[in-house]
Amino acid sequence: MKRFVYADNSATTKLSERALGAMMPYLTDNFGNASSLYSLGEKSRAAVNEAREKIAAVLGASPREIYFTSGGSEADNWAIKGAAEAGKRKGKKHIITSVFEHHAVLHTLSALEKQGYEITYLPVYENGIVKVSDLEAAIREDTCLVTIMFANNEIGTVQPIAELGAVCRKKGIPFHTDAVQAVGNVKIDVKEMNIDMLSLSAHKFHGPKGVGALYIRRGTVVTTLINGGAQEFGRRAGTENTAGVVGMAEALCEAAETMDERNARNREICDYIINEALKIERSRLNGDREKRLSGNINMCFEGIEGESLLLLLDFNGISASSGSACTSGSLDPSHVLLSLGLPHEIAHGSLRLTFGDGNTMEDAEYIMKVLPEIVGKLRAMSPLWDSIKENEK
Ligand SMILES: *Cc1c(COP(=O)(O)O)cnc(C)c1O
């Protein structure tokens, strides 16, 4: 029996009923501009303030440190360009990051490189985790920013953020983390983890698309990205996305309340699939088995193309990805898988399955009914697989 399974929750998630319910009044009758003085505007302003308080509470921040943005990409751009500009004013133009960041970070940094900044890319090794000692060794007198993601969007590996943050704090260097994949799935306390800036995006935790936030610790110097009105404490102009931020706050509270339950269910789903799929010959799990998001599976199957695998999975009702949604459309293997040291031909046969609210063990069983057959079918047609088998002899 064909079944519809959405297994691409790292690309985006379904809006939760609770978030939609919270948003509805601000998409309909309560449409006032949050900056207007009359009572209709006052309602929106109160809702925006309340959303800021709720988000701050989940992260261990104060409301004054939460700045709303149009999503994760904007938050990353703002944190990085803002800290780079502030650094330049002090004659500091060196930035440290990791090789496997999201493109919202990597492409922002290559734009800065063209403007004369020097970027150090820390390796992530076979397990997909940055070493704290590598960061310590890379820091220079002129380092103005360290930006390292909390959890990787392709292989789900979780970085030692508190330790990395402690190194930066000791040296007085601003520390930014792209936590878009982690927020809602991992317990985060920005104060305990020594984080100066943190990016998040609502649509990755069952909130609406096109809205996110940047946490900026009080005292962190970041210049303005969007000039205009006085919104977001005069640091990010534009009429408040009232419904969006209300939906984001509601979704985040819900994600925090249901985190343990969801992680337990995701772990059950993923353990089952990983154990079963590893029985397929010449398959491998990418990234550390333990230090990863509970809902992430990233595997390679030698001798096949990730794209063909996705098409056949889709034909069977399963939405999955070969890596990042942002790199599909290009035929290059993922920079994340290459950063683990995987050869091109193996990185090509990758599959990412990511689970969230709504997924069940029945989904997992259905996937494992379909996947081995598809891999077998594709290998039977693959000249690459023939030569792998030939070499085995
Ligand atoms: C999705 C994602 C982004 C981009 O967020 P948008 O809200 O889609 O702009 C940035 N970083 C990571 C790690 C992501 O997974």
Ligand as a Chemical Component Dictionary entry (heavy atoms), coordinates in Angstrom:
data_LIG
# 
_chem_comp.id                   LIG 
_chem_comp.type                 NON-POLYMER 
_chem_comp.pdbx_formal_charge   0 
_chem_comp.three_letter_code    LIG 
# 
loop_
_chem_comp_atom.comp_id 
_chem_comp_atom.atom_id 
_chem_comp_atom.alt_atom_id 
_chem_comp_atom.type_symbol 
_chem_comp_atom.charge 
_chem_comp_atom.model_Cartn_x 
_chem_comp_atom.model_Cartn_y 
_chem_comp_atom.model_Cartn_z 
_chem_comp_atom.pdbx_ordinal 
LIG C1 C1 C 0 17.208 26.611 6.541 1  
LIG C2 C2 C 0 18.516 27.078 7.046 2  
LIG C3 C3 C 0 18.923 28.422 6.901 3  
LIG C4 C4 C 0 18.101 29.423 6.133 4  
LIG O1 O1 O 0 16.946 29.791 6.801 5  
LIG P1 P1 P 0 15.769 30.523 5.961 6  
LIG O2 O2 O 0 14.788 30.920 7.016 7  
LIG O3 O3 O 0 15.237 29.522 5.025 8  
LIG O4 O4 O 0 16.393 31.699 5.298 9  
LIG C5 C5 C 0 20.135 28.804 7.447 10 
LIG N1 N1 N 0 20.907 27.918 8.106 11 
LIG C6 C6 C 0 20.552 26.644 8.283 12 
LIG C7 C7 C 0 21.450 25.729 9.045 13 
LIG C8 C8 C 0 19.353 26.175 7.751 14 
LIG O5 O5 O 0 19.029 24.892 7.910 15 
# 
loop_
_chem_comp_bond.comp_id 
_chem_comp_bond.atom_id_1 
_chem_comp_bond.atom_id_2 
_chem_comp_bond.value_order 
_chem_comp_bond.pdbx_ordinal 
LIG C1 C2 SING 1  
LIG C2 C3 SING 2  
LIG C2 C8 DOUB 3  
LIG C3 C4 SING 4  
LIG C3 C5 DOUB 5  
LIG C4 O1 SING 6  
LIG O1 P1 SING 7  
LIG P1 O2 DOUB 8  
LIG P1 O3 SING 9  
LIG P1 O4 SING 10 
LIG C5 N1 SING 11 
LIG N1 C6 DOUB 12 
LIG C6 C7 SING 13 
LIG C6 C8 SING 14 
LIG C8 O5 SING 15 
# 
